[in-house]
Amino acid sequence: MSANTLPAVIEANTAIAPPTDLVKAARDFARASHAETTREAYAWWWEAFTSWCAGKGLATLPADPETVALWMTSLATGEGAASRWRAPASIKRCPP
């Protein structure tokens, strides 16, 4: 196979960094999309999830669906049903 035939190896150019002004704007947009109290609640649930995972020896990122299901099952015996719905949303938006 000559150097001009496929399969070609295309390496990612990791030397190019995204523009910092766009990165900052994206973070600002993300923060503004939720109220401060919502972000605080997500942070609280994220901490609860990571602590639970650490206690069980499970990885938090990437969050395996089975790990999330086990955590939600463990919440069924503790947290009230009214607040349980926030837990998956917190993981979905992790880390806060």
The first five atom37 places (N, CA, C, CB, O) and aatype in JSON, in Angstrom:
{
  "aatype": [12, 15, 0, 2, 16, 10, 14, 0, 19, 9, 6, 0, 2, 16, 0, 9, 0, 14, 14, 16, 3, 10, 19, 11, 0, 0, 1, 3, 13, 0, 1, 0, 15, 8, 0, 6, 16, 16, 1, 6, 0, 18, 0, 17, 17, 17, 6, 0, 13, 16, 15, 17, 4, 0, 7, 11, 7, 10, 0, 16, 10, 14, 0, 3, 14, 6, 16, 19, 0, 10, 17, 12, 16, 15, 10, 0, 16, 7, 6, 7, 0, 0, 15, 1, 17, 1, 0, 14, 0, 15, 9, 11, 1, 4, 14, 14],
  "atom_mask": [
    [1, 1, 1, 1, 1],
    [1, 1, 1, 1, 1],
    [1, 1, 1, 1, 1],
    [1, 1, 1, 1, 1],
    [1, 1, 1, 1, 1],
    [1, 1, 1, 1, 1],
    [1, 1, 1, 1, 1],
    [1, 1, 1, 1, 1],
    [1, 1, 1, 1, 1],
    [1, 1, 1, 1, 1],
    [1, 1, 1, 1, 1],
    [1, 1, 1, 1, 1],
    [1, 1, 1, 1, 1],
    [1, 1, 1, 1, 1],
    [1, 1, 1, 1, 1],
    [1, 1, 1, 1, 1],
    [1, 1, 1, 1, 1],
    [1, 1, 1, 1, 1],
    [1, 1, 1, 1, 1],
    [1, 1, 1, 1, 1],
    [1, 1, 1, 1, 1],
    [1, 1, 1, 1, 1],
    [1, 1, 1, 1, 1],
    [1, 1, 1, 1, 1],
    [1, 1, 1, 1, 1],
    [1, 1, 1, 1, 1],
    [1, 1, 1, 1, 1],
    [1, 1, 1, 1, 1],
    [1, 1, 1, 1, 1],
    [1, 1, 1, 1, 1],
    [1, 1, 1, 1, 1],
    [1, 1, 1, 1, 1],
    [1, 1, 1, 1, 1],
    [1, 1, 1, 1, 1],
    [1, 1, 1, 1, 1],
    [1, 1, 1, 1, 1],
    [1, 1, 1, 1, 1],
    [1, 1, 1, 1, 1],
    [1, 1, 1, 1, 1],
    [1, 1, 1, 1, 1],
    [1, 1, 1, 1, 1],
    [1, 1, 1, 1, 1],
    [1, 1, 1, 1, 1],
    [1, 1, 1, 1, 1],
    [1, 1, 1, 1, 1],
    [1, 1, 1, 1, 1],
    [1, 1, 1, 1, 1],
    [1, 1, 1, 1, 1],
    [1, 1, 1, 1, 1],
    [1, 1, 1, 1, 1],
    [1, 1, 1, 1, 1],
    [1, 1, 1, 1, 1],
    [1, 1, 1, 1, 1],
    [1, 1, 1, 1, 1],
    [1, 1, 1, 0, 1],
    [1, 1, 1, 1, 1],
    [1, 1, 1, 0, 1],
    [1, 1, 1, 1, 1],
    [1, 1, 1, 1, 1],
    [1, 1, 1, 1, 1],
    [1, 1, 1, 1, 1],
    [1, 1, 1, 1, 1],
    [1, 1, 1, 1, 1],
    [1, 1, 1, 1, 1],
    [1, 1, 1, 1, 1],
    [1, 1, 1, 1, 1],
    [1, 1, 1, 1, 1],
    [1, 1, 1, 1, 1],
    [1, 1, 1, 1, 1],
    [1, 1, 1, 1, 1],
    [1, 1, 1, 1, 1],
    [1, 1, 1, 1, 1],
    [1, 1, 1, 1, 1],
    [1, 1, 1, 1, 1],
    [1, 1, 1, 1, 1],
    [1, 1, 1, 1, 1],
    [1, 1, 1, 1, 1],
    [1, 1, 1, 0, 1],
    [1, 1, 1, 1, 1],
    [1, 1, 1, 0, 1],
    [1, 1, 1, 1, 1],
    [1, 1, 1, 1, 1],
    [1, 1, 1, 1, 1],
    [1, 1, 1, 1, 1],
    [1, 1, 1, 1, 1],
    [1, 1, 1, 1, 1],
    [1, 1, 1, 1, 1],
    [1, 1, 1, 1, 1],
    [1, 1, 1, 1, 1],
    [1, 1, 1, 1, 1],
    [1, 1, 1, 1, 1],
    [1, 1, 1, 1, 1],
    [1, 1, 1, 1, 1],
    [1, 1, 1, 1, 1],
    [1, 1, 1, 1, 1],
    [1, 1, 1, 1, 1]
  ],
  "atom_positions": [
    [[0.85, -1.17, 0.0], [0.0, 0.0, 0.0], [0.9, 1.23, 0.0], [-0.97, 0.0, 1.22], [1.78, 1.35, 0.85]],
    [[0.68, 2.13, -0.94], [1.52, 3.33, -1.01], [0.99, 4.39, -0.05], [1.56, 3.88, -2.45], [-0.09, 4.25, 0.51]],
    [[1.76, 5.45, 0.13], [1.38, 6.53, 1.05], [0.18, 7.31, 0.54], [2.56, 7.49, 1.25], [-0.42, 8.06, 1.31]],
    [[-0.18, 7.16, -0.72], [-1.29, 7.93, -1.31], [-2.6, 7.18, -1.33], [-0.93, 8.34, -2.71], [-3.58, 7.67, -1.9]],
    [[-2.67, 5.99, -0.73], [-3.9, 5.21, -0.75], [-4.5, 5.13, 0.65], [-3.64, 3.79, -1.3], [-3.84, 5.38, 1.66]],
    [[-5.76, 4.79, 0.67], [-6.47, 4.63, 1.94], [-6.17, 3.27, 2.51], [-7.99, 4.83, 1.77], [-5.82, 2.39, 1.72]],
    [[-6.26, 3.0, 3.77], [-6.79, 3.92, 4.77], [-5.75, 4.96, 5.19], [-7.28, 3.15, 5.99], [-4.59, 4.64, 5.44]],
    [[-6.21, 6.16, 5.26], [-5.34, 7.26, 5.68], [-5.55, 7.51, 7.16], [-5.63, 8.55, 4.86], [-6.65, 7.32, 7.69]],
    [[-4.52, 7.91, 7.81], [-4.61, 8.26, 9.22], [-4.63, 9.78, 9.31], [-3.43, 7.65, 10.04], [-3.68, 10.45, 8.9]],
    [[-5.69, 10.3, 9.83], [-5.81, 11.75, 9.99], [-5.74, 12.05, 11.47], [-7.15, 12.29, 9.36], [-6.6, 11.62, 12.25]],
    [[-4.72, 12.77, 11.86], [-4.54, 13.09, 13.26], [-5.23, 14.41, 13.6], [-3.05, 13.16, 13.62], [-5.23, 15.35, 12.8]],
    [[-5.8, 14.45, 14.77], [-6.45, 15.68, 15.22], [-5.4, 16.72, 15.54], [-7.34, 15.41, 16.46], [-4.33, 16.39, 16.07]],
    [[-5.69, 17.95, 15.23], [-4.78, 19.05, 15.53], [-5.12, 19.56, 16.92], [-4.88, 20.18, 14.46], [-6.01, 20.39, 17.09]],
    [[-4.41, 19.06, 17.9], [-4.69, 19.45, 19.28], [-4.01, 20.75, 19.66], [-4.26, 18.36, 20.23], [-4.2, 21.25, 20.76]],
    [[-3.21, 21.31, 18.75], [-2.51, 22.56, 19.04], [-3.44, 23.77, 18.91], [-1.32, 22.72, 18.1], [-3.12, 24.85, 19.41]],
    [[-4.58, 23.59, 18.25], [-5.5, 24.71, 18.06], [-6.49, 24.73, 19.22], [-6.25, 24.6, 16.7], [-7.23, 23.77, 19.44]],
    [[-6.49, 25.82, 19.96], [-7.41, 25.97, 21.1], [-8.61, 26.78, 20.65], [-6.7, 26.65, 22.31], [-8.49, 27.66, 19.8]],
    [[-9.79, 26.49, 21.22], [-10.97, 27.29, 20.86], [-10.79, 28.73, 21.35], [-12.26, 26.66, 21.46], [-10.11, 28.96, 22.35]],
    [[-11.39, 29.68, 20.66], [-11.27, 31.09, 21.07], [-11.83, 31.28, 22.47], [-12.0, 32.01, 20.08], [-12.96, 30.89, 22.75]],
    [[-11.05, 31.88, 23.35], [-11.46, 32.03, 24.75], [-12.72, 32.87, 24.9], [-10.34, 32.65, 25.56], [-13.51, 32.63, 25.81]],
    [[-12.92, 33.85, 24.02], [-14.13, 34.67, 24.13], [-15.38, 33.85, 23.84], [-14.06, 35.87, 23.19], [-16.42, 34.05, 24.46]],
    [[-15.28, 32.91, 22.89], [-16.43, 32.05, 22.59], [-16.66, 31.03, 23.7], [-16.22, 31.33, 21.26], [-17.8, 30.72, 24.02]],
    [[-15.59, 30.52, 24.28], [-15.73, 29.59, 25.4], [-16.42, 30.29, 26.56], [-14.35, 29.05, 25.84], [-17.33, 29.72, 27.16]],
    [[-15.99, 31.52, 26.88], [-16.61, 32.28, 27.97], [-18.08, 32.55, 27.65], [-15.86, 33.6, 28.2], [-18.93, 32.41, 28.53]],
    [[-18.39, 32.94, 26.43], [-19.78, 33.22, 26.05], [-20.64, 31.96, 26.17], [-19.85, 33.76, 24.61], [-21.78, 32.02, 26.63]],
    [[-20.1, 30.82, 25.77], [-20.85, 29.56, 25.88], [-21.13, 29.22, 27.33], [-20.08, 28.4, 25.21], [-22.24, 28.8, 27.67]],
    [[-20.14, 29.41, 28.2], [-20.35, 29.16, 29.63], [-21.39, 30.11, 30.21], [-19.03, 29.29, 30.41], [-22.24, 29.71, 31.0]],
    [[-21.32, 31.37, 29.8], [-22.3, 32.35, 30.29], [-23.72, 31.98, 29.85], [-21.95, 33.76, 29.78], [-24.66, 32.07, 30.64]],
    [[-23.87, 31.57, 28.6], [-25.18, 31.14, 28.11], [-25.69, 29.94, 28.9], [-25.12, 30.8, 26.62], [-26.86, 29.89, 29.27]],
    [[-24.81, 28.98, 29.15], [-25.21, 27.79, 29.9], [-25.64, 28.16, 31.31], [-24.06, 26.78, 29.95], [-26.65, 27.65, 31.81]],
    [[-24.89, 29.02, 31.96], [-25.25, 29.44, 33.33], [-26.57, 30.2, 33.35], [-24.14, 30.31, 33.93], [-27.38, 30.03, 34.26]],
    [[-26.79, 31.03, 32.35], [-28.01, 31.85, 32.31], [-29.25, 31.03, 31.98], [-27.85, 32.97, 31.31], [-30.37, 31.52, 32.15]],
    [[-29.07, 29.81, 31.51], [-30.23, 29.02, 31.1], [-31.0, 28.45, 32.29], [-29.78, 27.89, 30.2], [-32.1, 27.93, 32.12]],
    [[-30.42, 28.54, 33.5], [-31.09, 28.05, 34.7], [-30.92, 29.06, 35.83], [-30.53, 26.66, 35.12], [-29.9, 29.74, 35.91]],
    [[-31.92, 29.13, 36.67], [-31.86, 30.02, 37.83], [-30.79, 29.56, 38.8], [-33.23, 30.09, 38.53], [-30.42, 28.39, 38.81]],
    [[-30.29, 30.49, 39.6], [-29.24, 30.16, 40.58], [-29.69, 29.04, 41.51], [-28.88, 31.41, 41.41], [-28.91, 28.14, 41.82]],
    [[-30.94, 29.07, 41.96], [-31.41, 28.02, 42.87], [-31.43, 26.65, 42.17], [-32.81, 28.36, 43.4], [-31.18, 25.63, 42.81]],
    [[-31.73, 26.64, 40.89], [-31.71, 25.39, 40.13], [-30.29, 24.86, 40.03], [-32.3, 25.58, 38.72], [-30.05, 23.67, 40.24]],
    [[-29.34, 25.74, 39.72], [-27.94, 25.33, 39.64], [-27.44, 24.82, 40.99], [-27.06, 26.5, 39.17], [-26.68, 23.86, 41.04]],
    [[-27.87, 25.46, 42.08], [-27.5, 24.99, 43.42], [-28.07, 23.61, 43.69], [-27.97, 25.98, 44.49], [-27.4, 22.76, 44.27]],
    [[-29.31, 23.39, 43.28], [-29.93, 22.07, 43.47], [-29.2, 21.02, 42.65], [-31.44, 22.11, 43.09], [-28.94, 19.92, 43.14]],
    [[-28.87, 21.34, 41.4], [-28.11, 20.4, 40.57], [-26.77, 20.07, 41.23], [-27.89, 20.97, 39.15], [-26.35, 18.92, 41.26]],
    [[-26.11, 21.09, 41.75], [-24.81, 20.86, 42.41], [-24.98, 19.96, 43.62], [-24.17, 22.21, 42.83], [-24.16, 19.08, 43.86]],
    [[-26.05, 20.18, 44.39], [-26.3, 19.34, 45.57], [-26.51, 17.89, 45.15], [-27.52, 19.86, 46.37], [-25.91, 16.99, 45.73]],
    [[-27.36, 17.64, 44.15], [-27.63, 16.29, 43.69], [-26.4, 15.66, 43.06], [-28.8, 16.29, 42.7], [-26.16, 14.46, 43.21]],
    [[-25.61, 16.46, 42.34], [-24.38, 15.93, 41.74], [-23.44, 15.46, 42.84], [-23.69, 16.99, 40.85], [-22.84, 14.38, 42.73]],
    [[-23.29, 16.24, 43.89], [-22.44, 15.85, 45.02], [-22.98, 14.58, 45.67], [-22.36, 16.99, 46.05], [-22.21, 13.7, 46.04]],
    [[-24.3, 14.49, 45.81], [-24.89, 13.29, 46.4], [-24.59, 12.07, 45.53], [-26.42, 13.47, 46.56], [-24.26, 11.0, 46.05]],
    [[-24.71, 12.22, 44.22], [-24.43, 11.12, 43.3], [-22.97, 10.71, 43.36], [-24.81, 11.5, 41.87], [-22.66, 9.52, 43.46]],
    [[-22.06, 11.68, 43.3], [-20.63, 11.34, 43.31], [-20.23, 10.71, 44.64], [-19.77, 12.59, 43.03], [-19.4, 9.79, 44.66]],
    [[-20.79, 11.18, 45.74], [-20.5, 10.57, 47.04], [-21.01, 9.14, 47.1], [-21.13, 11.41, 48.18], [-20.32, 8.24, 47.59]],
    [[-22.22, 8.93, 46.6], [-22.79, 7.59, 46.59], [-21.93, 6.66, 45.74], [-24.24, 7.62, 46.05], [-21.63, 5.54, 46.15]],
    [[-21.53, 7.13, 44.55], [-20.68, 6.31, 43.67], [-19.35, 5.99, 44.34], [-20.44, 7.04, 42.34], [-18.88, 4.85, 44.27]],
    [[-18.74, 6.96, 44.99], [-17.46, 6.73, 45.66], [-17.61, 5.67, 46.74], [-16.93, 8.04, 46.26], [-16.74, 4.81, 46.9]],
    [[-18.71, 5.73, 47.48], [-18.95, 4.74, 48.53], [-19.17, 3.34, 48.0], [0.0, 0.0, 0.0], [-18.93, 2.36, 48.71]],
    [[-19.62, 3.24, 46.76], [-19.88, 1.93, 46.14], [-18.74, 1.49, 45.22], [-21.18, 1.98, 45.36], [-18.78, 0.39, 44.67]],
    [[-17.73, 2.35, 45.04], [-16.64, 2.03, 44.14], [-17.02, 2.09, 42.67], [0.0, 0.0, 0.0], [-16.45, 1.37, 41.85]],
    [[-17.99, 2.95, 42.32], [-18.46, 3.07, 40.94], [-17.99, 4.39, 40.34], [-20.0, 2.97, 40.89], [-17.81, 5.38, 41.04]],
    [[-17.79, 4.38, 39.03], [-17.36, 5.58, 38.31], [-18.54, 6.53, 38.12], [-16.75, 5.21, 36.95], [-19.67, 6.11, 37.88]],
    [[-18.25, 7.82, 38.22], [-19.29, 8.83, 38.0], [-19.31, 9.31, 36.56], [-19.08, 10.01, 38.92], [-20.39, 9.6, 36.02]],
    [[-18.16, 9.41, 35.93], [-18.08, 9.87, 34.55], [-17.26, 8.87, 33.73], [-17.45, 11.28, 34.47], [-16.15, 8.54, 34.12]],
    [[-17.78, 8.41, 32.64], [-19.16, 8.64, 32.22], [-20.11, 7.86, 33.12], [-19.36, 8.24, 30.75], [-19.8, 6.76, 33.57]],
    [[-21.25, 8.43, 33.35], [-22.23, 7.79, 34.22], [-22.9, 6.64, 33.47], [-23.3, 8.81, 34.71], [-23.66, 6.85, 32.53]],
    [[-22.59, 5.44, 33.9], [-23.18, 4.24, 33.3], [-24.68, 4.22, 33.63], [-22.47, 2.95, 33.81], [-25.04, 4.44, 34.78]],
    [[-25.54, 3.95, 32.66], [-26.98, 3.9, 32.94], [-27.33, 2.97, 34.1], [-27.72, 3.48, 31.7], [-28.24, 3.26, 34.87]],
    [[-26.63, 1.85, 34.21], [-26.9, 0.93, 35.31], [-26.57, 1.57, 36.66], [-26.1, -0.38, 35.12], [-27.29, 1.38, 37.63]],
    [[-25.48, 2.33, 36.71], [-25.11, 3.03, 37.95], [-26.18, 4.03, 38.33], [-23.76, 3.74, 37.78], [-26.56, 4.12, 39.5]],
    [[-26.67, 4.78, 37.35], [-27.73, 5.76, 37.62], [-28.99, 5.05, 38.09], [-28.03, 6.61, 36.36], [-29.65, 5.52, 39.02]],
    [[-29.34, 3.94, 37.47], [-30.53, 3.19, 37.88], [-30.39, 2.67, 39.3], [-30.79, 2.01, 36.91], [-31.34, 2.71, 40.08]],
    [[-29.2, 2.18, 39.65], [-28.98, 1.71, 41.02], [-29.09, 2.85, 42.01], [-27.6, 1.04, 41.13], [-29.67, 2.69, 43.09]],
    [[-28.53, 3.99, 41.66], [-28.62, 5.15, 42.55], [-30.07, 5.59, 42.74], [-27.78, 6.31, 41.99], [-30.5, 5.88, 43.86]],
    [[-30.81, 5.63, 41.63], [-32.23, 6.02, 41.73], [-33.0, 5.02, 42.59], [-32.87, 6.11, 40.32], [-33.89, 5.41, 43.34]],
    [[-32.66, 3.75, 42.48], [-33.3, 2.74, 43.31], [-32.97, 2.97, 44.77], [-32.88, 1.33, 42.89], [-33.84, 2.83, 45.64]],
    [[-31.72, 3.33, 45.06], [-31.35, 3.59, 46.45], [-32.07, 4.82, 47.0], [-29.83, 3.78, 46.57], [-32.33, 4.89, 48.2]],
    [[-32.39, 5.78, 46.14], [-33.12, 6.96, 46.58], [-34.56, 6.63, 46.96], [-33.1, 8.03, 45.5], [-35.17, 7.32, 47.78]],
    [[-35.09, 5.58, 46.37], [-36.49, 5.21, 46.62], [-36.74, 4.92, 48.09], [-36.87, 4.01, 45.78], [-37.88, 5.02, 48.55]],
    [[-35.71, 4.56, 48.83], [-35.89, 4.26, 50.24], [-35.56, 5.45, 51.14], [-35.04, 3.08, 50.63], [-35.74, 5.39, 52.35]],
    [[-35.05, 6.55, 50.53], [-34.63, 7.68, 51.35], [-35.32, 8.99, 51.02], [0.0, 0.0, 0.0], [-36.13, 9.48, 51.81]],
    [[-35.01, 9.55, 49.88], [-35.53, 10.86, 49.5], [-37.02, 10.81, 49.18], [-34.76, 11.41, 48.31], [-37.54, 9.77, 48.76]],
    [[-37.7, 11.93, 49.37], [-39.13, 12.0, 49.04], [-39.35, 11.98, 47.55], [0.0, 0.0, 0.0], [-38.49, 12.41, 46.77]],
    [[-40.48, 11.49, 47.15], [-40.8, 11.36, 45.73], [-40.82, 12.71, 45.03], [-42.15, 10.67, 45.55], [-40.54, 12.78, 43.83]],
    [[-41.13, 13.78, 45.73], [-41.22, 15.09, 45.11], [-39.86, 15.59, 44.63], [-41.83, 16.08, 46.09], [-39.79, 16.33, 43.65]],
    [[-38.79, 15.2, 45.31], [-37.47, 15.7, 44.92], [-36.68, 14.71, 44.08], [-36.68, 16.05, 46.15], [-35.67, 15.08, 43.49]],
    [[-37.12, 13.46, 44.01], [-36.38, 12.43, 43.28], [-36.24, 12.74, 41.8], [-37.04, 11.11, 43.45], [-35.24, 12.34, 41.19]],
    [[-37.19, 13.42, 41.21], [-37.13, 13.7, 39.78], [-35.96, 14.6, 39.43], [-38.42, 14.34, 39.32], [-35.52, 14.6, 38.28]],
    [[-35.44, 15.37, 40.38], [-34.32, 16.27, 40.1], [-33.01, 15.52, 39.96], [-34.2, 17.31, 41.19], [-32.09, 16.01, 39.3]],
    [[-32.91, 14.37, 40.55], [-31.64, 13.64, 40.56], [-31.14, 13.32, 39.14], [-31.8, 12.36, 41.34], [-29.98, 13.63, 38.85]],
    [[-31.94, 12.71, 38.26], [-31.42, 12.42, 36.92], [-31.07, 13.69, 36.15], [-32.44, 11.61, 36.13], [-30.1, 13.71, 35.39]],
    [[-31.83, 14.75, 36.34], [-31.52, 16.01, 35.65], [-30.18, 16.55, 36.09], [-32.61, 17.05, 35.92], [-29.45, 17.13, 35.29]],
    [[-29.84, 16.35, 37.36], [-28.55, 16.82, 37.86], [-27.41, 16.07, 37.21], [-28.49, 16.66, 39.37], [-26.38, 16.66, 36.88]],
    [[-27.58, 14.78, 37.02], [-26.53, 13.97, 36.39], [-26.44, 14.34, 34.91], [-26.82, 12.45, 36.56], [-25.34, 14.42, 34.35]],
    [[-27.57, 14.55, 34.27], [-27.59, 14.9, 32.86], [-26.8, 16.19, 32.61], [-29.03, 15.06, 32.37], [-26.16, 16.34, 31.56]],
    [[-26.84, 17.11, 33.56], [-26.18, 18.39, 33.4], [-24.84, 18.46, 34.14], [-27.09, 19.5, 33.89], [-24.32, 19.55, 34.36]],
    [[-24.3, 17.35, 34.5], [-23.07, 17.32, 35.27], [-21.86, 17.62, 34.43], [-22.91, 15.99, 35.95], [-21.91, 17.52, 33.2]],
    [[-20.77, 17.97, 35.07], [-20.77, 18.55, 36.4], [-21.32, 19.96, 36.35], [-19.36, 18.53, 37.0], [-21.25, 20.63, 35.32]],
    [[-21.87, 20.41, 37.48], [-22.54, 21.71, 37.49], [-21.59, 22.86, 37.22], [-23.23, 21.94, 38.8], [-22.01, 24.01, 37.19]]
  ]
}
